[in-house]
Amino acid sequence: MDPFLTTDRMVLRRFTPADADALVALDRDPLVRRYVDDGEEPTRQGALDMIEFCLTRYGCHEIVGFWAAVERSSAGFLGWFHFRPRNGGPADEPELGYRLVSSVWSHGFATEGSRALIDHGFSSGKVRRVVAETMAVHVASRRVMEKAGMRLVRSFRADWPVVIPGDEHGDVEYAITRAEWLEDSVRRPAARRQTEPISSRRGRTTIA
């Protein structure tokens, strides 16, 4: 299957049913669940339903979507990224999200993928602003957003169905506008579109 984006070390591609077991393992990892636990046990059928939804909802859209991240050198599953409008939000203001297997945390993959999606979205001219949310206590995820050029814009309290440690400190929203992106004097090369032969948001892989 043709990749959506490639970076120096990874490929973002459409999900396939063969990714179901890897998604379940990702969501069952206690380190991952620390910030995303919604009280439900991840199942293979749930993963298959999510994959089918993503393929139906986003198809081959050139800007927004939900993608599996795999390492270029090994083809190993790294996790996922999404770049999609929030429910009821404007189409030109997608939300960035990511969830990676704990074995690759602190290796820069979340920042690399986030920058690639932000660069690709703004370069298209169809994105005005990118947002991302995480728990206030999720320091690692906040660092990813900051390294991707996003700024803290607000703190708030979300009404989550399951209370987990750290909820008492609330959530935070980060964002970057196209104008801010253009003003950034230190830009890395944009990720390449393939044309030839950690977690941000609370809750499990959200179908929305």
C-alpha distance (Angstrom), angle and dihedral (degrees) to the residues before:
residue distance angle dihedral
M1 . . .
D2 3.81 . .
P3 3.81 114.3 .
F4 3.78 120.7 -117.2
L5 3.81 95.1 -146.9
T6 3.77 134.9 -2.0
T7 3.78 126.7 -156.6
D8 3.78 131.2 -178.5
R9 3.79 92.8 -79.5
M10 3.77 109.5 15.0
V11 3.77 149.3 36.3
L12 3.79 127.3 -135.0
R13 3.78 109.7 -151.3
R14 3.79 140.0 161.1
F15 3.78 116.6 -79.9
T16 3.80 121.0 -106.7
P17 3.83 129.1 -165.6
A18 3.81 86.8 -103.8
D19 3.84 87.4 72.0
A20 3.81 93.7 63.7
D21 3.80 97.8 94.6
A22 3.80 91.7 47.0
L23 3.82 90.3 52.0
V24 3.79 91.7 51.2
A25 3.80 91.3 49.4
L26 3.80 89.9 49.3
D27 3.80 93.3 52.5
R28 3.81 93.3 44.2
D29 3.79 94.3 54.7
P30 3.84 106.1 112.3
L31 3.81 90.9 -143.5
V32 3.81 90.9 54.7
R33 3.79 93.1 43.6
R34 3.80 90.1 56.0
Y35 3.80 89.6 85.9
V36 3.80 103.2 22.0
D37 3.80 107.1 41.2
D38 3.81 110.7 140.4
G39 3.78 96.6 174.1
E40 3.81 95.8 -104.6
E41 3.79 126.9 108.9
P42 3.83 112.5 -118.8
T43 3.81 112.3 -118.4
R44 3.78 135.5 -170.5
Q45 3.79 91.2 -120.5
G46 3.78 90.2 52.9
A47 3.79 89.9 51.6
L48 3.82 91.2 49.2
D49 3.80 90.5 50.1
M50 3.81 90.2 51.5
I51 3.80 91.8 49.4
E52 3.80 92.3 49.6
F53 3.80 90.7 48.4
C54 3.81 92.7 50.5
L55 3.79 93.0 48.9
T56 3.80 91.5 48.0
R57 3.81 96.5 42.3
Y58 3.79 100.6 43.2
G59 3.80 105.9 18.2
C60 3.79 108.8 166.7
H61 3.81 97.3 -22.0
E62 3.79 109.9 161.5
I63 3.81 98.0 -142.4
V64 3.80 114.2 23.2
G65 3.76 130.6 41.3
F66 3.78 150.0 100.1
W67 3.79 117.6 -87.4
A68 3.77 141.6 -175.8
A69 3.81 113.4 -124.0
V70 3.80 117.1 -142.0
E71 3.78 131.0 177.9
R72 3.79 113.1 -108.3
S73 3.80 95.7 -143.7
S74 3.80 97.4 49.4
A75 3.84 105.1 14.3
G76 3.82 85.4 -128.9
F77 3.80 118.7 156.7
L78 3.81 111.2 -104.0
G79 3.80 101.2 174.4
W80 3.78 132.8 -97.8
F81 3.79 145.9 -65.1
H82 3.77 130.0 -158.5
F83 3.78 131.1 -164.5
R84 3.77 109.0 -178.6
P85 3.81 142.8 131.0
R86 3.79 115.6 -87.9
N87 3.80 118.6 -116.9
G88 3.77 105.5 -75.4
G89 3.80 91.7 1.4
P90 3.82 127.0 126.5
A91 3.79 117.4 -85.7
D92 3.80 91.9 -125.0
E93 3.81 93.5 56.2
P94 3.83 107.0 67.1
E95 3.77 124.8 -178.7
L96 3.80 117.8 -123.9
G97 3.80 116.4 -140.8
Y98 3.80 136.6 168.3
R99 3.78 141.8 175.5
L100 3.80 121.7 -174.4
V101 3.79 134.2 -176.5
S102 3.80 110.8 -93.9
S103 3.82 93.3 -122.1
V104 3.83 90.1 71.8
W105 3.80 98.4 43.1
S106 3.81 114.3 127.8
H107 3.81 91.3 24.2
G108 3.81 95.0 103.0
F109 3.80 97.8 -112.2
A110 3.82 94.4 123.5
T111 3.81 91.5 52.2
E112 3.81 92.2 44.7
G113 3.79 93.3 52.2
S114 3.80 93.6 42.5
R115 3.79 92.7 52.2
A116 3.79 90.8 47.7
L117 3.79 93.1 53.7
I118 3.80 93.7 43.8
D119 3.81 91.7 48.6
H120 3.80 92.0 46.5
G121 3.79 93.2 48.3
F122 3.78 96.4 48.2
S123 3.81 93.1 41.4
S124 3.81 88.9 58.0
G125 3.81 90.9 62.4
K126 3.82 89.1 -134.0
V127 3.81 97.6 96.4
R128 3.81 122.4 75.8
R129 3.79 101.0 174.8
V130 3.81 138.4 4.8
V131 3.81 122.7 -150.7
A132 3.80 135.2 -171.9
E133 3.80 134.2 -177.3
T134 3.80 135.7 -159.2
M135 3.80 141.5 154.6
A136 3.78 112.8 -71.9
V137 3.82 89.9 -123.5
H138 3.81 93.7 51.1
V139 3.79 94.0 99.9
A140 3.82 96.4 169.5
S141 3.80 93.3 54.4
R142 3.80 91.1 46.8
R143 3.80 89.6 53.3
V144 3.80 90.2 53.8
M145 3.80 90.8 53.8
E146 3.78 91.5 48.5
K147 3.82 93.0 47.8
A148 3.80 88.1 51.0
G149 3.81 88.5 58.6
M150 3.81 98.7 -101.6
R151 3.80 123.2 141.0
L152 3.79 130.0 -144.3
V153 3.80 107.3 -105.9
R154 3.81 104.6 168.9
S155 3.78 149.0 -8.0
F156 3.80 119.3 -137.1
R157 3.79 144.3 157.9
A158 3.79 119.0 -111.5
D159 3.80 123.8 -158.9
W160 3.81 102.2 -122.2
P161 3.84 120.4 -176.2
V162 3.82 91.8 -132.7
V163 3.80 123.9 43.2
I164 3.81 114.3 -138.9
P165 3.82 131.4 178.4
G166 3.79 109.6 -73.6
D167 3.81 96.6 30.5
E168 3.79 89.1 110.1
H169 3.82 88.2 70.2
G170 3.80 92.9 56.0
D171 3.78 130.9 -142.2
V172 3.79 136.0 -66.5
E173 3.78 135.2 -142.7
Y174 3.78 124.4 -147.7
A175 3.80 126.5 -170.6
I176 3.77 145.6 173.3
T177 3.79 126.9 -162.4
R178 3.77 126.2 -146.6
A179 3.80 89.2 -113.2
E180 3.81 90.5 55.1
W181 3.79 90.6 46.6
L182 3.80 91.1 52.1
E183 3.80 90.8 49.0
D184 3.79 92.9 53.1
S185 3.79 103.8 108.3
V186 3.80 94.3 -163.8
R187 3.76 106.2 62.2
R188 3.77 124.4 162.0
P189 3.81 117.7 -139.3
A190 3.78 111.7 -81.6
A191 3.80 117.7 -105.3
R192 3.78 115.6 -93.7
R193 3.77 121.4 -107.8
Q194 3.83 107.7 -132.9
T195 3.82 106.7 -119.1
E196 3.81 103.7 150.6
P197 3.92 142.2 70.4
I198 30.80 75.5 -52.4
S199 4.42 102.6 71.5
S200 3.66 127.2 -89.9
R201 3.78 107.8 -179.1
R202 3.82 125.8 48.4
G203 3.78 119.7 -114.2
R204 3.78 130.0 46.5
T205 3.78 121.1 -69.9
T206 3.79 97.0 -42.2
I207 3.78 121.1 -136.0
A208 3.79 102.1 -146.9
